[in-house]
Each structure stands twice: as C-alpha cells, then as structure tokens.
C-alpha cells in the first residue's frame, strides 16, 4: 500500500537519541537511511502495531543509492520525517519489495 504521507519538501529530523543509533545497531548510516526516500520504488505502509493515538507510524521498504534493500520505521512530526529505525531488509521484505 502506498500512501501520501511524506511532506514536501522532504526534510528529516534527528534527535540526539536517534543520531547514529542505526549505525551502532545495524551498520546503517543516517544518510543511507535518508537516501531510501529519494529512490523509487518506495513502499509505505501503516504500522498499526506501533501507532498510538498521538502518533502514527509507518514502515518503508526501499533502496539506498548503492542498491541496498532497506526496511525503515518512521513517523512524521512537524512536517518532517523522523526515522525511528533503519536496517537491511530481511529475505521476506526483499521479496515483497522485488514484486513492486
């Protein structure tokens, strides 16, 4: 499911707690995470399990400029994309992405 949730112009917001978190946990840089939003196709879906009344969360499947398949958890706050988590896509996610 693709949704029109991303703000234009596309801007990102990183807080101190999230800066380089994905580098430490998943060997993914913040800039690699941002690249996914500039490459097509980008698949967005609602993350019903982690959304709460005050914040809607989404999953994104996409690829970096170096063609690395990625899974990203995100929200949009104050008209900016806030990446919660970014990692390499697993086998099932790569299969879903490959069908698009």
Backbone bond lengths (Angstrom), bond angles and torsions (degrees), N, CA, C in turn:
res aa  C-N    CA-C-N  psi(-1)  N-CA   C-N-CA  omega(-1)  CA-C   N-CA-C  phi
1 X - - - 1.447 - - 1.530 108.29 -
2 X 1.297 118.19 127.63 1.460 121.99 176.94 1.519 109.08 -105.73
3 X 1.290 116.81 137.12 1.453 121.55 -175.35 1.516 110.41 -126.29
4 X 1.312 115.05 154.83 1.466 121.03 176.04 1.528 108.06 -96.15
5 X 1.323 116.87 77.01 1.459 120.54 -177.77 1.524 112.74 -117.49
6 X 1.324 116.97 -14.09 1.452 119.50 -175.72 1.523 110.94 -81.34
7 X 1.320 116.39 133.11 1.463 120.12 -179.76 1.528 111.62 -71.01
8 X 1.324 114.81 154.29 1.467 120.92 173.38 1.511 107.48 -127.44
9 X 1.317 119.21 129.51 1.459 125.74 -2.10 1.522 110.93 -68.28
10 X 1.318 115.30 154.36 1.455 121.60 -177.64 1.523 110.23 -75.74
11 X 1.313 115.63 118.58 1.466 121.62 177.83 1.512 108.78 -129.08
12 X 1.333 115.49 151.53 1.457 121.29 -179.40 1.513 109.85 -117.59
13 X 1.321 114.64 150.77 1.461 121.21 177.37 1.525 107.87 -128.32
14 X 1.312 115.53 126.40 1.464 121.54 177.69 1.522 108.10 -120.89
15 X 1.326 116.55 130.93 1.459 118.01 174.39 1.529 108.45 -98.83
16 X 1.315 116.19 168.53 1.468 120.59 -176.61 1.522 112.42 -56.43
17 X 1.318 116.60 -36.78 1.464 120.40 -178.71 1.513 113.58 -70.43
18 X 1.324 117.67 -24.69 1.463 121.01 -177.54 1.523 113.86 -99.61
19 X 1.329 117.74 -19.68 1.459 120.04 -179.06 1.525 109.71 -61.02
20 X 1.299 116.00 124.02 1.473 124.84 179.29 1.532 114.68 65.03
21 X 1.316 118.24 8.18 1.474 120.64 177.26 1.525 110.61 -61.28
22 X 1.332 116.54 -42.23 1.457 120.11 -178.37 1.524 112.45 -72.18
23 X 1.323 116.70 -24.69 1.460 120.41 174.99 1.526 109.37 -67.22
24 X 1.310 116.24 -44.47 1.464 121.05 -179.59 1.522 111.79 -68.47
25 X 1.336 117.20 -42.28 1.466 121.01 -175.01 1.527 113.96 -84.71
26 X 1.362 116.94 -37.19 1.472 120.03 -169.88 1.528 114.32 -130.35
27 X 1.337 117.21 5.41 1.465 122.21 -178.97 1.531 112.09 60.21
28 X 1.338 115.98 37.53 1.463 123.13 178.42 1.528 108.09 -120.93
29 X 1.320 116.85 124.72 1.469 119.70 179.74 1.530 110.37 -79.08
30 X 1.321 115.59 160.13 1.460 120.27 177.47 1.529 110.31 -60.90
31 X 1.324 117.27 -40.61 1.466 119.81 -178.81 1.529 111.29 -66.87
32 X 1.342 118.36 -36.03 1.467 120.36 174.57 1.526 110.48 -61.41
33 X 1.319 116.43 -41.61 1.461 121.13 178.58 1.523 110.87 -59.41
34 X 1.308 116.75 -42.42 1.463 121.50 -179.42 1.524 111.75 -68.41
35 X 1.341 117.76 -33.05 1.471 121.99 -179.47 1.523 111.90 -56.56
36 X 1.318 116.58 -35.02 1.466 122.07 -176.72 1.531 111.27 -54.80
37 X 1.319 117.41 -34.30 1.461 121.75 -175.52 1.527 112.95 -77.58
38 X 1.329 116.96 -10.80 1.465 121.44 178.64 1.521 112.61 -99.89
39 X 1.318 117.38 -8.18 1.461 121.66 -176.64 1.519 111.25 -108.38
40 X 1.321 114.87 147.83 1.467 121.53 -179.32 1.513 109.55 -109.75
41 X 1.311 119.16 149.86 1.463 124.56 -8.18 1.528 111.39 -77.04
42 X 1.307 115.39 154.40 1.459 123.37 172.66 1.519 106.03 -120.21
43 X 1.311 116.34 119.30 1.468 121.40 -178.32 1.518 109.20 -104.23
44 X 1.320 116.38 122.40 1.465 122.04 178.63 1.514 109.65 -114.66
45 X 1.325 115.54 140.17 1.462 120.29 174.59 1.524 108.88 -143.27
46 X 1.307 115.39 154.27 1.456 122.39 178.90 1.521 109.57 -71.23
47 X 1.311 116.58 134.82 1.465 122.66 175.29 1.530 107.45 -97.45
48 X 1.326 115.30 83.59 1.465 120.39 -176.63 1.527 112.18 -62.00
49 X 1.319 116.10 -36.21 1.463 121.13 -175.91 1.534 112.65 -63.93
50 X 1.333 117.55 -36.34 1.461 120.47 -175.62 1.522 114.63 -107.59
51 X 1.318 117.50 -0.06 1.467 120.24 176.11 1.523 108.90 -76.47
52 X 1.322 115.20 145.20 1.462 120.75 176.99 1.523 107.81 -126.83
53 X 1.308 116.47 172.76 1.467 120.48 -177.61 1.516 112.78 -52.99
54 X 1.320 117.32 -39.52 1.462 120.82 -174.00 1.523 113.89 -93.41
55 X 1.342 117.54 -7.35 1.457 119.34 -177.64 1.529 110.98 -151.46
56 X 1.321 115.40 124.59 1.462 121.36 177.09 1.522 107.38 -94.93
57 X 1.318 115.48 132.94 1.461 120.51 178.82 1.520 110.23 -113.65
58 X 1.323 113.78 155.16 1.457 121.27 -177.42 1.521 110.46 -133.61
59 X 1.320 115.03 159.25 1.462 123.06 170.08 1.515 107.27 -110.33
60 X 1.315 116.30 144.43 1.464 121.55 175.38 1.520 108.91 -129.05
61 X 1.320 115.44 136.66 1.457 121.84 170.59 1.521 106.03 -115.69
62 X 1.311 115.92 130.06 1.453 120.01 -179.25 1.509 110.16 -165.50
63 X 1.333 114.89 -164.55 1.464 118.90 -178.80 1.517 110.48 -138.76
64 X 1.327 114.77 153.18 1.459 121.48 177.63 1.525 108.87 -82.64
65 X 1.311 116.07 175.87 1.467 120.53 177.63 1.529 111.35 -63.00
66 X 1.330 116.96 -25.64 1.467 120.52 178.26 1.534 111.65 -92.70
67 X 1.339 116.19 15.06 1.468 123.45 174.35 1.532 114.29 71.91
68 X 1.322 117.13 22.98 1.466 121.96 176.99 1.529 108.35 -81.82
69 X 1.332 117.33 122.79 1.468 121.35 178.81 1.525 109.12 -72.06
70 X 1.349 115.80 132.66 1.462 120.85 -173.80 1.520 112.38 -129.50
71 X 1.333 114.97 150.56 1.463 123.71 171.21 1.522 105.89 -117.89
72 X 1.331 116.16 127.67 1.462 120.81 -178.42 1.518 110.13 -130.16
73 X 1.317 115.20 136.83 1.456 122.63 172.57 1.530 105.83 -104.52
74 X 1.344 116.59 133.01 1.461 119.51 -174.12 1.512 111.94 -150.03
75 X 1.320 114.26 167.65 1.446 122.61 169.89 1.528 106.91 -140.73
76 X 1.313 117.16 168.37 1.465 121.42 175.49 1.524 106.43 -118.41
77 X 1.334 115.51 121.11 1.467 121.84 178.75 1.523 108.62 -127.86
78 X 1.305 115.70 133.88 1.469 120.58 177.75 1.526 111.54 50.60
79 X 1.320 115.58 40.63 1.461 123.39 177.66 1.533 113.18 63.08
80 X 1.342 116.38 27.17 1.464 122.14 176.74 1.525 109.25 -131.28
81 X 1.328 115.10 144.04 1.465 120.64 177.43 1.526 108.25 -77.66
82 X 1.320 114.78 129.20 1.454 121.24 178.58 1.523 106.82 -118.04
83 X 1.324 116.41 108.25 1.461 121.42 -179.23 1.519 108.58 -79.55
84 X 1.323 115.25 123.92 1.457 121.75 -179.07 1.519 109.83 -89.10
85 X 1.330 115.49 -43.72 1.455 120.53 -178.94 1.523 109.17 -152.90
86 X 1.319 116.40 144.53 1.462 121.74 176.91 1.525 108.48 -141.14
87 X 1.323 114.99 134.88 1.462 120.59 179.44 1.522 108.93 -152.80
88 X 1.332 115.47 167.43 1.455 119.93 174.32 1.526 107.97 -65.77
89 X 1.320 116.35 141.13 1.469 121.01 179.40 1.520 109.48 -67.32
90 X 1.337 115.89 142.78 1.460 119.63 176.37 1.535 109.65 -81.93
91 X 1.307 117.01 178.52 1.467 121.86 -175.05 1.531 111.90 -58.05
92 X 1.322 117.20 -45.58 1.475 121.28 -179.80 1.525 111.19 -63.33
93 X 1.321 116.87 -42.93 1.467 121.46 179.83 1.528 111.19 -66.90
94 X 1.329 117.28 -38.85 1.474 120.19 177.00 1.522 110.57 -63.84
95 X 1.333 116.74 -36.18 1.463 120.69 178.37 1.533 110.62 -65.72
96 X 1.326 116.79 -44.80 1.476 121.32 177.14 1.520 109.89 -60.29
97 X 1.323 116.53 -45.58 1.464 120.74 -178.77 1.530 110.70 -64.81
98 X 1.306 116.74 -39.25 1.458 121.55 -179.06 1.525 113.59 -63.99
99 X 1.308 116.79 -26.25 1.479 121.19 178.68 1.510 112.25 -72.98
100 X 1.311 117.97 -17.08 1.467 121.62 -178.35 1.475 108.01 -94.21
